[in-house]
Amino acid sequence: MVSAISSSASTILSSAASTSSSPSDQLASLQAQLAEKQAALSQTQDEKEKATIEKSIETLEAKIAKLEASESSKTAASSTPAAEAPQELSGESERIGTKNFDETSEFGGRAAYV
């Protein structure tokens, strides 16, 4: 019972500390907590403690899934604007930066678009 209380306290403290860190640090912290809970579950004999630990494992798994989903949506959102960015501004001609002459063109028959 004492170990369940102390592990709950450590979970609360680590989750409070993880709110100020980066998402990858939070994910690593949650995965470490999950591994710790799973190890505690395998060593526990009391059914009430097992139920409590299983509930906390489910909570940690949900947090991990939520964090991974938010991380993947952020990476998808950050790559989307670059892919959807227009190549030209409105009213911009595709001829800008081109020319209609080469080195062999006669003088006076040249035009460049700036």
Backbone as a printed PyTorch tensor [residue, N CA C, xyz], in Angstrom:
tensor([[[  0.8190,  -1.1820,   0.0000],
         [  0.0000,   0.0000,   0.0000],
         [  0.8670,   1.2500,   0.0000]],

        [[  1.9330,   1.2170,   0.7850],
         [  2.8450,   2.3590,   0.8480],
         [  3.5100,   2.5660,  -0.4990]],

        [[  3.8700,   1.4760,  -1.1670],
         [  4.5200,   1.6160,  -2.4710],
         [  3.5670,   2.2100,  -3.4940]],

        [[  2.2820,   1.8800,  -3.4050],
         [  1.2980,   2.4500,  -4.3230],
         [  1.1550,   3.9450,  -4.0930]],

        [[  1.1710,   4.3580,  -2.8270],
         [  1.0630,   5.7790,  -2.5140],
         [  2.3140,   6.5110,  -2.9590]],

        [[  3.4830,   5.9420,  -2.6880],
         [  4.7150,   6.6140,  -3.0790],
         [  4.8610,   6.6710,  -4.5940]],

        [[  4.3990,   5.6170,  -5.2920],
         [  4.4840,   5.6650,  -6.7530],
         [  3.4990,   6.6730,  -7.3150]],

        [[  2.3430,   6.8240,  -6.6650],
         [  1.3860,   7.8410,  -7.1000],
         [  1.9660,   9.2330,  -6.8940]],

        [[  2.6370,   9.4310,  -5.7840],
         [  3.2610,  10.7230,  -5.5070],
         [  4.3620,  11.0090,  -6.5150]],

        [[  5.1420,  10.0010,  -6.8430],
         [  6.2120,  10.2200,  -7.8190],
         [  5.6320,  10.4850,  -9.2020]],

        [[  4.5100,   9.8490,  -9.5160],
         [  3.8500,  10.1060, -10.7960],
         [  3.3640,  11.5410, -10.8720]],

        [[  2.7730,  12.0300,  -9.7980],
         [  2.2800,  13.4060,  -9.7580],
         [  3.4370,  14.3820,  -9.8820]],

        [[  4.5160,  14.1290,  -9.1460],
         [  5.6670,  15.0190,  -9.2090],
         [  6.3070,  15.0170, -10.5830]],

        [[  6.4460,  13.8500, -11.1850],
         [  7.0830,  13.7870, -12.5000],
         [  6.1930,  14.3760, -13.5790]],

        [[  4.8720,  14.2240, -13.4450],
         [  3.9840,  14.8280, -14.4370],
         [  3.9770,  16.3470, -14.2940]],

        [[  4.1090,  16.8530, -13.0900],
         [  4.1910,  18.2970, -12.8790],
         [  5.4930,  18.8320, -13.4490]],

        [[  6.5570,  18.0900, -13.3040],
         [  7.8460,  18.5130, -13.8410],
         [  7.8630,  18.4100, -15.3530]],

        [[  7.1280,  17.4650, -15.9110],
         [  7.1650,  17.2500, -17.3520],
         [  6.3490,  18.2690, -18.1270]],

        [[  5.5010,  19.0320, -17.4720],
         [  4.6960,  20.0140, -18.1830],
         [  5.5450,  21.1510, -18.7160]],

        [[  6.7130,  21.3840, -18.1520],
         [  7.5610,  22.4760, -18.6160],
         [  8.6360,  22.0050, -19.5860]],

        [[  8.7090,  20.7180, -19.8850],
         [  9.7300,  20.2190, -20.7850],
         [  9.1720,  20.0270, -22.1880]],

        [[ 10.0440,  19.6400, -23.1040],
         [  9.6350,  19.4480, -24.4890],
         [  8.7900,  18.1810, -24.6230]],

        [[  8.0200,  18.0710, -25.7000],
         [  7.1770,  16.8870, -25.8870],
         [  7.9760,  15.5780, -25.9360]],

        [[  9.1590,  15.6050, -26.5070],
         [  9.9510,  14.3760, -26.5530],
         [ 10.4360,  13.9770, -25.1590]],

        [[ 10.7440,  14.9810, -24.3130],
         [ 11.1250,  14.6920, -22.9290],
         [  9.9340,  14.1430, -22.1530]],

        [[  8.7600,  14.7170, -22.4020],
         [  7.5500,  14.2320, -21.7400],
         [  7.2540,  12.8040, -22.1430]],

        [[  7.4170,  12.5050, -23.4210],
         [  7.1580,  11.1630, -23.9190],
         [  8.1180,  10.1590, -23.2800]],

        [[  9.3840,  10.5140, -23.1950],
         [ 10.3680,   9.6380, -22.5710],
         [ 10.0520,   9.4260, -21.0950]],

        [[  9.6390,  10.4910, -20.4180],
         [  9.2890,  10.3990, -19.0060],
         [  8.0820,   9.4850, -18.8000]],

        [[  7.0570,   9.6650, -19.6410],
         [  5.8610,   8.8280, -19.5180],
         [  6.1720,   7.3620, -19.8140]],

        [[  7.0270,   7.1240, -20.7840],
         [  7.3920,   5.7440, -21.0960],
         [  8.1880,   5.1120, -19.9580]],

        [[  9.0330,   5.9020, -19.3020],
         [  9.7820,   5.3970, -18.1520],
         [  8.8320,   5.0720, -16.9980]],

        [[  7.8500,   5.9430, -16.7880],
         [  6.8610,   5.6920, -15.7410],
         [  6.0470,   4.4400, -16.0530]],

        [[  5.7200,   4.2570, -17.3220],
         [  4.9580,   3.0800, -17.7400],
         [  5.7560,   1.8060, -17.4720]],

        [[  7.0310,   1.8250, -17.8000],
         [  7.8770,   0.6630, -17.5410],
         [  7.9790,   0.3770, -16.0460]],

        [[  8.0640,   1.4390, -15.2530],
         [  8.1310,   1.2940, -13.7960],
         [  6.8430,   0.6720, -13.2500]],

        [[  5.7100,   1.1350, -13.7620],
         [  4.4120,   0.6040, -13.3160],
         [  4.2490,  -0.8620, -13.7140]],

        [[  4.6940,  -1.1860, -14.9290],
         [  4.5840,  -2.5750, -15.3710],
         [  5.4620,  -3.4950, -14.5360]],

        [[  6.6340,  -3.0130, -14.1360],
         [  7.5010,  -3.8000, -13.2650],
         [  6.8650,  -3.9680, -11.8850]],

        [[  6.2560,  -2.9010, -11.3810],
         [  5.5930,  -2.9650, -10.0800],
         [  4.3930,  -3.9100, -10.1360]],

        [[  3.6940,  -3.9190, -11.2660],
         [  2.5350,  -4.8000, -11.4300],
         [  2.9540,  -6.2670, -11.3970]],

        [[  4.0880,  -6.5640, -12.0110],
         [  4.5340,  -7.9600, -12.0320],
         [  4.9910,  -8.4430, -10.6480]],

        [[  5.3840,  -7.5060,  -9.7730],
         [  5.8560,  -7.8750,  -8.4460],
         [  4.7600,  -7.8500,  -7.3870]],

        [[  3.6420,  -7.2380,  -7.6920],
         [  2.5720,  -7.0660,  -6.7140],
         [  1.7320,  -8.3290,  -6.5820]],

        [[  1.3970,  -8.6660,  -5.3360],
         [  0.5680,  -9.8310,  -5.0630],
         [ -0.8650,  -9.4470,  -4.6870]],

        [[ -1.0280,  -8.2760,  -4.0890],
         [ -2.3390,  -7.8280,  -3.6160],
         [ -3.2140,  -7.4100,  -4.8030]],

        [[ -4.4450,  -7.8860,  -4.8250],
         [ -5.3630,  -7.6220,  -5.9360],
         [ -5.7700,  -6.1500,  -6.0120]],

        [[ -5.9300,  -5.4940,  -4.8670],
         [ -6.2920,  -4.0840,  -4.8690],
         [ -5.1640,  -3.2330,  -5.4450]],

        [[ -3.9440,  -3.5530,  -5.0540],
         [ -2.7980,  -2.8220,  -5.5880],
         [ -2.6600,  -3.0590,  -7.0850]],

        [[ -2.9190,  -4.3080,  -7.5080],
         [ -2.8500,  -4.6260,  -8.9350],
         [ -3.8580,  -3.7970,  -9.7190]],

        [[ -5.0630,  -3.6770,  -9.1870],
         [ -6.1010,  -2.8960,  -9.8630],
         [ -5.7050,  -1.4210,  -9.9490]],

        [[ -5.1330,  -0.9130,  -8.8680],
         [ -4.6920,   0.4820,  -8.8560],
         [ -3.5770,   0.7120,  -9.8640]],

        [[ -2.6350,  -0.2030,  -9.8950],
         [ -1.5060,  -0.0730, -10.8220],
         [ -1.9810,  -0.2150, -12.2680]],

        [[ -2.8990,  -1.1400, -12.5110],
         [ -3.4230,  -1.3090, -13.8690],
         [ -4.1490,  -0.0440, -14.3350]],

        [[ -4.8650,   0.5850, -13.4160],
         [ -5.5590,   1.8280, -13.7620],
         [ -4.5520,   2.9260, -14.1060]],

        [[ -3.4870,   3.0140, -13.3310],
         [ -2.4740,   4.0350, -13.6150],
         [ -1.7250,   3.7220, -14.9120]],

        [[ -1.5660,   2.4330, -15.2220],
         [ -0.9400,   2.0450, -16.4910],
         [ -1.8280,   2.4870, -17.6550]],

        [[ -3.1290,   2.2760, -17.5320],
         [ -4.0540,   2.7100, -18.5810],
         [ -4.0010,   4.2240, -18.7610]],

        [[ -3.9090,   4.9470, -17.6570],
         [ -3.8250,   6.4050, -17.7220],
         [ -2.5430,   6.8420, -18.4280]],

        [[ -1.4320,   6.2040, -18.0760],
         [ -0.1650,   6.5370, -18.7170],
         [ -0.1900,   6.2200, -20.2050]],

        [[ -0.7790,   5.0810, -20.5680],
         [ -0.8640,   4.7110, -21.9820],
         [ -1.7120,   5.7220, -22.7440]],

        [[ -2.7710,   6.2080, -22.1280],
         [ -3.6160,   7.2190, -22.7720],
         [ -2.8550,   8.5290, -22.9520]],

        [[ -2.0740,   8.9110, -21.9430],
         [ -1.2820,  10.1290, -22.0470],
         [ -0.2350,  10.0050, -23.1440]],

        [[  0.3990,   8.8420, -23.2220],
         [  1.4090,   8.6010, -24.2530],
         [  0.7700,   8.6850, -25.6400]],

        [[ -0.3860,   8.0490, -25.8000],
         [ -1.0680,   8.0780, -27.0950],
         [ -1.4610,   9.5070, -27.4690]],

        [[ -1.9460,  10.2670, -26.4960],
         [ -2.3530,  11.6480, -26.7550],
         [ -1.1470,  12.5000, -27.1460]],

        [[ -0.0360,  12.3160, -26.4490],
         [  1.1670,  13.0800, -26.7360],
         [  1.7240,  12.7250, -28.1110]],

        [[  1.7200,  11.4410, -28.4560],
         [  2.1950,  11.0210, -29.7770],
         [  1.2950,  11.5630, -30.8750]],

        [[ -0.0070,  11.5790, -30.6310],
         [ -0.9430,  12.1040, -31.6260],
         [ -0.7380,  13.5990, -31.8260]],

        [[ -0.5530,  14.3250, -30.7370],
         [ -0.3510,  15.7650, -30.8690],
         [  0.9830,  16.0740, -31.5420]],

        [[  1.9980,  15.2670, -31.2600],
         [  3.3000,  15.4520, -31.8870],
         [  3.2290,  15.1830, -33.3860]],

        [[  2.5110,  14.1140, -33.7670],
         [  2.4080,  13.7910, -35.1830],
         [  1.5530,  14.8150, -35.9210]],

        [[  0.5350,  15.3510, -35.2650],
         [ -0.2830,  16.3800, -35.9190],
         [  0.4980,  17.6790, -36.0610]],

        [[  1.3820,  17.9690, -35.1140],
         [  2.2140,  19.1670, -35.2300],
         [  3.1910,  19.0320, -36.3850]],

        [[  3.7900,  17.8680, -36.5500],
         [  4.7240,  17.6880, -37.6560],
         [  3.9930,  17.7030, -38.9860]],

        [[  2.7910,  17.1580, -39.0260],
         [  2.0040,  17.1990, -40.2590],
         [  1.5650,  18.6210, -40.5600]],

        [[  1.1960,  19.3670, -39.5430],
         [  0.7660,  20.7480, -39.7410],
         [  1.9300,  21.6370, -40.1520]],

        [[  3.1120,  21.3690, -39.6380],
         [  4.2570,  22.2030, -39.9920],
         [  4.7310,  21.9290, -41.4090]],

        [[  4.5280,  20.7300, -41.9290],
         [  4.9430,  20.4370, -43.2990],
         [  3.8800,  20.8260, -44.3070]],

        [[  2.6360,  20.9530, -43.9070],
         [  1.5490,  21.2700, -44.8260],
         [  1.6530,  22.6780, -45.4090]],

        [[  1.9000,  23.7460, -44.6360],
         [  1.9660,  25.0700, -45.2400],
         [  3.0490,  25.1840, -46.3070]],

        [[  4.1620,  24.5210, -46.1360],
         [  5.2190,  24.5880, -47.1360],
         [  4.7690,  23.9190, -48.4320]],

        [[  4.0200,  22.8510, -48.3270],
         [  3.5610,  22.1480, -49.5210],
         [  2.4460,  22.9140, -50.2130]],

        [[  1.6410,  23.6420, -49.4610],
         [  0.5180,  24.3610, -50.0260],
         [  0.8550,  25.8010, -50.4000]],

        [[  2.0750,  26.2390, -50.1570],
         [  2.4480,  27.6120, -50.4460],
         [  2.4030,  27.8390, -51.9570]],

        [[  1.7680,  28.9310, -52.3940],
         [  1.6950,  29.1920, -53.8250],
         [  3.0750,  29.5290, -54.3840]],

        [[  3.3040,  29.1540, -55.5990],
         [  4.5830,  29.4310, -56.2420],
         [  4.7020,  30.9040, -56.6180]],

        [[  3.5740,  31.5310, -56.9140],
         [  3.5740,  32.9230, -57.3320],
         [  2.6120,  33.7300, -56.4630]],

        [[  2.8940,  34.9860, -56.3490],
         [  1.9630,  35.8800, -55.6800],
         [  0.8660,  36.2440, -56.6710]],

        [[ -0.2490,  36.7340, -56.1810],
         [ -1.3300,  37.0880, -57.0960],
         [ -0.8840,  38.2540, -57.9850]],

        [[ -1.1870,  38.1570, -59.2500],
         [ -0.8080,  39.1810, -60.2040],
         [  0.6150,  39.0450, -60.7010]],

        [[  1.3290,  38.0840, -60.2020],
         [  2.7100,  37.8870, -60.6000],
         [  2.7530,  37.0760, -61.8900]],

        [[  3.5530,  37.4950, -62.8020],
         [  3.6570,  36.8220, -64.0900],
         [  4.7020,  35.7150, -64.0130]],

        [[  4.4790,  34.6770, -64.7540],
         [  5.4630,  33.5910, -64.8040],
         [  6.6620,  33.9700, -65.6460]],

        [[  6.5680,  35.1070, -66.3420],
         [  7.6820,  35.5520, -67.1800],
         [  8.7330,  36.3210, -66.3880]],

        [[  8.4460,  36.6860, -65.1470],
         [  9.4010,  37.4450, -64.3490],
         [ 10.6610,  36.6220, -64.1600]],

        [[ 11.7890,  37.2700, -64.4390],
         [ 13.0800,  36.6130, -64.3180],
         [ 13.4770,  35.8660, -65.5810]],

        [[ 12.7010,  36.0030, -66.6230],
         [ 13.0340,  35.3390, -67.8920],
         [ 13.4580,  36.3800, -68.9170]],

        [[ 13.9050,  35.9120, -70.0400],
         [ 14.2940,  36.8000, -71.1350],
         [ 13.9660,  36.1150, -72.4500]],

        [[ 13.8780,  36.9090, -73.4870],
         [ 13.5600,  36.3310, -74.7820],
         [ 14.7460,  36.4380, -75.7370]],

        [[ 15.9360,  36.4240, -75.1840],
         [ 17.1250,  36.5200, -76.0300],
         [ 18.2200,  35.6250, -75.4880]],

        [[ 19.2160,  35.4120, -76.3300],
         [ 20.4150,  34.6930, -75.9170],
         [ 21.6260,  35.4670, -76.4130]],

        [[ 22.7890,  34.8970, -76.3690],
         [ 24.0140,  35.6040, -76.7300],
         [ 24.0870,  35.9210, -78.2210]],

        [[ 23.3590,  35.2020, -79.0400],
         [ 23.4280,  35.4160, -80.4880],
         [ 22.3530,  36.3670, -81.0090]],

        [[ 21.4780,  36.8830, -80.1350],
         [ 20.4160,  37.7980, -80.5700],
         [ 21.0060,  39.1390, -80.9690]],

        [[ 20.3630,  39.7980, -81.9580],
         [ 20.8160,  41.0980, -82.4220],
         [ 20.4590,  42.1760, -81.4070]],

        [[ 21.1970,  43.2800, -81.4760],
         [ 20.9380,  44.4110, -80.6090],
         [ 19.5720,  44.9940, -80.9440]],

        [[ 18.7890,  45.3240, -79.9300],
         [ 17.4700,  45.9100, -80.1180],
         [ 16.3610,  44.8940, -80.1180]],

        [[ 16.6720,  43.6220, -80.2490],
         [ 15.6530,  42.5920, -80.2660],
         [ 15.5970,  41.8380, -78.9510]],

        [[ 15.8850,  42.5400, -77.8860],
         [ 15.9780,  41.8950, -76.5810],
         [ 14.9370,  42.4580, -75.6190]],

        [[ 14.4400,  41.6100, -74.7760],
         [ 13.5230,  42.0450, -73.7230],
         [ 13.7350,  41.1620, -72.5100]],

        [[ 13.7760,  41.7900, -71.3420],
         [ 13.8960,  41.0520, -70.0920],
         [ 12.7590,  41.4920, -69.1840]],

        [[ 12.2170,  40.5960, -68.4240],
         [ 11.0870,  40.8770, -67.5280],
         [ 11.5650,  40.8560, -66.0860]],

        [[ 11.3930,  41.9930, -65.4360],
         [ 11.8690,  42.1260, -64.0560],
         [ 10.7100,  42.1740, -63.1050]]])
